[in-house]
Amino acid sequence: MAATTRHRLFTFIILGLLSAVGPFSIDMYLPGFDAIAASLKTTVAHVQLSLTSFFIGIASGQLVYGPLLDRFGRKPPLIVGLVIYIAASIGCALTNSADNLMVYRFIQALGSCGGMVASRAMVRDFFGPSESAKVFSLLMLVIGISPILAPTVGSFVIAHWNWHGIFIVLAVITALILAVVAFFLPESKGPNPTMSLMPRPITQSYWQVFKTRQFFTYAFAGGLASSGLYAYLAGSPYVMVSLYGLNEKQYGLVFAFIASALIVASQLNSVLLNKHSSEKIARIALMAQSSVGLILTILCVTGYINLLVMIGLIFLFLGCQGFVFPNTSALALSPFSRLAGSASALMGSIQMGCGALSSALVSYLHDETTVPMAAVMAGCALLSLIILLASSPAPAGNHPTRNRK
């Protein structure tokens, strides 16, 4: 029994590391936006587009990995993705052009999304529908730690080396993860030769997943809620550093404090799941997140806000996300078994697609104030809540036939 528990814990840690590759890639270079812009002789807004290109890469790449994971098993496509990520990270480190940085970040995202899709699918494989929400809450703990560590590590690297070193560090970390995956991560689902990789069957599989009402509702509700987080990621370097005058180290500390909200909320979510349903928790959390987003926007528009108030409100906003993400993810994936890889990929693509749009919108609306970031955050939360309230899908357990998809 003890050996089994240790084995499950070790497996979970590996899945957590895979889930953290994407967030770490996003957060670690945020403190370096000003340094990157100065080095590449461009603007911060131009550098922000490299974040958008990363989101686009993750959104599109996950759709490729889904069928590959269902056809060849989980590990082979995952390993290929990590190799691509390492190569692209080296390209980012060596580039001397903002446009090239956007291209390498796109390729880097294509590699990182393999870990994101595989880890979600393997949660479904290893733990099943009944445990998934609690396991996703634990994964949120790992994902929540990433924004705490990543900007701090990024600030340290910039201070003692330069921004190029950030991507070298990412390449080294991912190489270590690759070694652990290759030699120690068990395969959760073997190859399925019956799964076709021709465009028509792949499209039909995705359509089968997409038209499932429960998946549609919770994937989009969770995706839009997550895009509020990405709007914050895109806007916070300018707001915190340029407007409020924080230095790179101070920004890293503030970022870490705000990110801790994800950790606290996701672990509290595991406790609440013992007494309340995922549906109820997600609904209440989105109501709270929408309210906080509206208050933040109103204060930014009227000018009645200072740094401490903004930090507090964003802390509450991301805290709500710690309840939304694990529950909407588990509910979206629970109807699927055979198509778990495709469902995971489509859900992740929707989430990152929404994130790409929200981060791009923050850059497009950039007006040297706090309003674009706050307004996009609030709009994402409100749209998510509207989708959730407008549709009331029955739990997957009430539809046994769905669990065979």
Secondary structure, 3 states (H helix, E strand, C coil): CHHHHHHHHHHHHHHHHHHHHHHHHHHCCHHHHHHHHHHCCCCHHHHHHHHHHHHHHHHHHHHHHHHHHHHHCCHHHHHHHHHHHHHHHHHHHHCCCHHHHHHHHHHHHHHHHHHHHHHHHHHHHHHHHHHHHHHHHHHHHHHHHHHHHHHHHHHHHHHHCCCHHHHHHHHHHHHHHHHHHHHHCCCCCCCCCCCCCCHHHHHHHHHHHHCCHHHHHHHHHHHHHHHHHHHHHHHHHHHHHHHCCCCHHHHHHHHHHHHHHHHHHHHHHHHHCCCCCHHHHHHHHHHHHHHHHHHHHHHHHHCCCCHHHHHHHHHHHHHHHHHHHHHHHHHHHCCCCCCHHHHHHHHHHHHHHHHHHHHHHHHHCCCCCCHHHHHHHHHHHHHHHHHHHHCCCCCHHHCHHHHHC
